[in-house]
Amino acid sequence: MRALVFRGPMALAWEEVETPKLVEPRDALVRPIAVARCDLDPAIALGLYPMPAPFVMGHEMVGEVVAVGEAISNVRLGDKVMKWSGKLLQLARPLAMFVSVTR
């Protein structure tokens, strides 16, 4: 899959990266539908906020669940979710919970 990779200050490139795989029983794999930049991304890209390279930019997104680990029971394949700043939210629910499910 293609991803925007941070290689260092002022060094961003679209690259082919390995498709993530489930590793832990509590992992879920989400296929991005739309990705947004984080408020911190410009500072990282300019070298104003030091981060170790390389890493894939664009962690705030809307996507579809395409795989779940055996310990996951609150989302299913095909669910649409929104992720930002480490939080995962099932779409079409109030923002009161970080993870919720509606079908």
Residue pairs with C-beta under 8 A, 6 or more apart in sequence:
1 16
1 17
1 19
2 14
2 15
2 16
2 17
3 14
3 15
3 17
3 56
3 57
3 58
4 12
4 13
4 14
4 56
4 57
4 58
5 12
5 13
5 14
5 15
5 17
5 54
5 55
5 56
5 57
6 12
6 44
6 45
6 51
6 53
6 54
6 55
6 56
6 57
7 13
7 53
7 54
8 47
8 53
9 45
9 46
9 47
10 45
10 46
10 47
11 53
12 45
12 57
17 56
20 29
21 29
22 28
22 29
22 67
22 68
22 69
24 69
24 71
25 69
25 70
25 71
25 72
26 69
26 71
26 72
27 68
27 69
27 72
28 65
28 67
28 68
28 69
28 72
28 75
28 88
29 65
29 66
29 67
29 68
30 61
30 63
30 64
30 65
30 66
30 81
30 83
31 63
31 64
31 66
32 58
32 61
32 62
32 63
33 61
33 62
33 63
33 64
33 80
34 61
34 62
35 58
35 60
35 61
36 58
36 60
36 61
37 57
37 58
37 60
38 58
38 59
38 60
38 84
38 85
40 49
41 57
41 58
43 49
44 51
44 57
45 57
59 83
59 84
59 85
60 83
60 84
60 85
61 82
61 83
61 84
62 80
62 81
62 82
62 83
62 91
63 80
63 81
63 83
64 78
64 79
64 80
64 81
65 75
65 76
65 77
65 78
65 79
65 80
65 81
66 77
67 77
68 75
68 76
68 77
74 90
74 99
74 100
74 101
75 81
75 88
75 90
75 99
75 101
76 101
76 103
79 90
79 101
79 103
80 90
80 91
80 92
81 88
81 89
81 90
81 91
82 88
82 89
82 90
82 91
83 89
87 98
88 98
88 99
89 95
89 97
89 98
89 99
89 100
90 99
90 100
90 101
90 102
91 102
92 102
93 100
93 101
93 102
94 100
